[in-house]
Amino acid sequence: MKKILLLIVILVALILLFILKKADSGVVWSSYTNTNQGFEIKVPSGTRVETPVGQDPKSHSYEATFYLSNSEFRLRKNMNDELTPRFPSEKFCQSSTTTTLGGYVFSSHLFSQVEQGEVGGPCPDLVKNEHTVDVSVCMASDGKAYPWKIDRDRDEPAIVCENQDNYYNFALLCNGDTWSGIDGQKACAQLFNKLVSTFKLLQ
């Protein structure tokens, strides 16, 4: 029995490794640096970056969308009144996952499009080809990340960080045949974790 369980664990590990290699196959990553906002992140070469029209490049609040192949990665800074995660466009389920940034492991939201089941409920074995992953963090000037809190004493609840540190929200939308099923869901989460793990503040 133990040998069978061991074989299953090894098989699952090999499948995950194959998915990760497939997602990275032939992809060259390069650094995107924003000196106005004081951060750097690595993205696949050829990624297009767009910001809202009229946004001040040096504004305290900032938003940018990185258009990758079959996915969109959104970065928001100090948009503390945006409490709702990014959801798939249709009926969705929710899975648990983790994301590591700045030396801290965070719980992150992972949503997948489904045909049946309770909206927001646990994901079944069959999911469709649209997934979103979302995590929010506070980050000190030394690059250390930590969990945020909600200030409920305001007219509208808002996210707050300690010592006027900056608040960041990262969200990835994966959509298309590349992301079909549970394998696509896992590949989307792995891509998200890789993107977020490369984010760092300029010193």
N, C-alpha and C positions, 0 to 999 in steps of 0.2 A: 504493500500500500504506500509506504514511504517513497519507494522508487517511482511509483506512478505519479505521486504528487510532485516529486522533484523534476520529473520529465515535463510535467505540465508547466511548472514555473519556468524551466529553461525555454520551453517552446514559446510561452508568452513573451519572455524577454527578447528572444530572437525576432519575434513578430514586431515588437515595438522598435527594435533597432533597425529593422528593415524599413518600417514606415518613416522613421527619422531620416535615414539615408536617402530614401526616395524623395522626401520633401526637400532635402538639401542638394540632390543630385544636379550637378552642373550650375549651381547657383553661386555667384561671387558676391560676397558681402562687402560693403564699404561704409565708412563713417559719414554720418550727416551731423554737421556742427552748426549750432545756432548761437552765435556769440551774444546777440541781443538778449536772448532768454537764458543764456548761460548753461546750456546742456549739450550733450553729444549722445547719439544713438546709432547703432549699426543696423543697416537695412540692406536688402538685396540691391545690387547695382541696377540702375535704370528706374528705381522707384521715383514716382512723381509726388511732389509735396505741394499741397494747396492750403492756404489760410483764408479765412473769411474776408470778403472785400471790405476795405476800410479799417481793418484791424491795425492798431498801432504796433509796429514790430517790437517796441520796448514796453508795451503795456504790462501792467501787473497781472492781468488776466490774459491768457493766451490759448489759442486752439489751432491745431494743425492736423490734416489728414494725409497719411502716406498711402498712396495707391500702389499696392503690390500686385503680382499676378494672381487673379482670382480671389483677392482679399483686400480689405481696407483696414489700416491701423490708425486709430485716432488717439491723439495726445491732447489732454486739456490740463491747463495750469490755473489754479486759483479760481475755478468756476464752482465755488463752494455751495451754490444753491442748486446745483444739478445732482440730485440724489438718486435718480432713476437709472439703473444700468441699461446698456444697449441690448435690445431684444431682437430676435429674428422677426422677419416680417409677418409670419403666420403663427399658428398654434405651436407652442414650444414646451419643452420639458427642461428640467434643471438637474445638473450633475455637480458634484463637488470636485474641486481641484485646488492646487496650491501654486503660488508664484513666488519666486525668490528675488528680492531686490534690496540692495543696500545692506546686506547682511541680515535681513529679516525674512522669514517665511510667512506669506500672507495667504489667507483663504480667498479664493477668487471665484467669481460667478462664471459658470459655463452653461450656456443655453443651447438647445438643439431643436430644430424644427421637426415636428412629428405629425402624423396623420391622426392618431388616436391617443387618448389618455387625458388626464386632468392637466389643464394649463398651469404651468409652473411646478407640476409634480415631478417625481423621479423619472429619469429617462428609461425607456424600455430597451430591449436589445435591438430594435429596429428604429433608426432615426433617419431623417432625410439628409439633404445636402447643404443645409444652411446652419451655421453655428456662430455664436458670439461668445467671447471671453472678455471679462471685465474685472479690473481691480483698481482700488483707490488707495493712496498712501500719503502720508506726510513725510517730508524730507528736510532734514537739517542742512545747514550750509556746508557741513563736512561730508555730505553724501549719505549719511546714515538715515535709513527709512524706518518709520514706525507707524502704528495704527492711528487713525484719526478718531475724533469724537464728534458728536452732534450737539450743538448748542440749541436747546429747546426753549430758551428764555426770550428768543427773538419772536417777532410777529410770524416769520416764516422760518422753520428749522433750517439750520445751515451747518455745514461741516467746518470744524475749526481744528487748527494745529497749535502746538505749543510754541511759545516764543516768536510768534508771527512767522513761523516757518511756512514754506510753500506747500500747497496741496496739489497732488497730481492724480489724474485719472487716465488710465490706459484701457483701450477697448479695441478688440479685433473682430472684424466680420469676415467669415469665410463663406463663400457662396459659389456653387457650381459643382459639376460632376466630380471634380478632383476631391471634393470633400464629402462624398457620399458615405453613409453608414457610420458605424462605430469607429472604423479605421480612420475615416475622414475627420470625425470628431476628435479623436486622439491626436491626429496630425495637426489639427487646428490649434489645440491646446499647447502642443509642443512648439509650434511656430510662435505663438503668443509668448510663451515663457522665454524663448530664445531672444525675441525682440526686447522684451522688458528687461531681461538680465543684462543687456548691453547698455542700458540707459545709465548715464552718469553726469554729475554736475561738473562744470568746468571750474577748476581751482585757480 
